[in-house]
Amino acid sequence: MLAVLQQFRVVVRSVRTHYDHVEKRSGVSGAQLWALTRINERPGIKVGELARALAIHQSTASNMLERLGALKLVKKRREGDDQRVVTVFVTPLGKAALKSAPQPLIGVLQQALSDLAPEALKGLHRHLEAVVQSMRVRDLARARSTPLSDM
């Protein structure tokens, strides 16, 4: 148990260190940088699509986009007959923030999980789900959708 606890400490410390470095170098949070990365990869992405890509609630994505818009890193465009569809694009200032940000742009934990073999990821998911269940986490939905850099 203690060896696994130490592994969790390493993961949490690495995530915090990376996000501190991200904010110092790029001026945005780790979640905002990940959002910028996804928007840059898919210019014109819709807010709901971005929320799903980041595994966050749509209102969280909207709030994040408001902040990125205030920083002039993204621009939103309303489309459709009723102008309810909002698409998002990275501005030149946003592209500069992406260039100055430390790698990996999506976050160290996200990158490490992406690099795992599918079977290893499934096993990790199964084991961590057992840990979460045994912890009896309150407000599980909120915990699952809060960006790591906002914790």
Buried (B, 14 or more C-beta within 10 A) or exposed (E): EEEEEEEEEEEEEBBBEBBEBBBEEBBBBBBBBBBBBBBBEBEEBBBEBBBEBBEBBBEBBBEBBEBBBEBEBBBBEEEEEEEEEBBBBBBEEBEEBBEEBBEBBBBBBBEEBEEEEEEEEEEEEEEEEEEEEEEEEEEEEEEEBBBBBEE
